């Protein structure tokens, strides 16, 4: 999967305790395999957005 897509995704967030970025979607093993192994870069949960997304549209 293309990591640049994750960086612009609404579900991509920073965990201050672990000091790393992660996907907030809670995927089980089957969904994880479908998204990151079989889909070849197409995440069905991808939503374009960031912390400035809502203020820009208000």
C-alpha positions in Angstrom: 0.0 0.0 0.0 1.2 3.5 -0.9 2.2 5.2 2.4 1.5 8.6 1.0 -2.2 7.7 0.9 -2.1 6.9 4.6 -0.6 10.2 5.4 -3.6 12.1 3.9 -6.2 9.7 5.3 -8.8 10.8 7.9 -8.1 7.6 9.9 -4.3 8.1 10.1 -3.4 9.4 13.6 -0.4 10.0 15.9 -0.1 8.1 19.2 1.8 10.3 21.6 2.5 7.4 24.1 4.0 5.1 21.4 5.4 8.1 19.5 4.2 6.7 16.1 1.5 7.0 13.5 -1.1 4.3 13.1 -4.4 3.6 11.3 -7.4 4.1 13.7 -9.5 1.6 11.8 -9.9 -1.5 14.0 -9.2 -4.3 11.5 -9.3 -8.0 12.2 -6.7 -10.3 10.6 -8.9 -11.1 7.6 -9.6 -7.4 6.9 -5.9 -6.5 7.4 -4.8 -9.1 4.9 -7.5 -8.0 2.4 -6.5 -4.3 2.7 -2.7 -4.4 2.9 -1.8 -7.6 1.1 -4.4 -8.3 -1.6 -5.7 -4.9 -2.5 -2.4 -3.6 -3.9 -2.7 -0.1 -2.6 -6.5 0.4 -2.5 -7.8 0.8 1.0 -11.6 0.6 1.2 -11.5 2.7 4.4 -9.5 5.6 2.9 -11.1 9.0 3.4 -9.3 12.1 2.3 -8.9 14.5 5.2 -6.8 16.0 7.9 -7.2 18.2 11.0 -7.9 21.2 8.8 -10.5 19.4 6.7 -13.6 20.5 8.7 -12.5 24.2 9.3 -11.9 24.6 5.5 -15.5 23.5 4.8 -17.3 25.6 7.5 
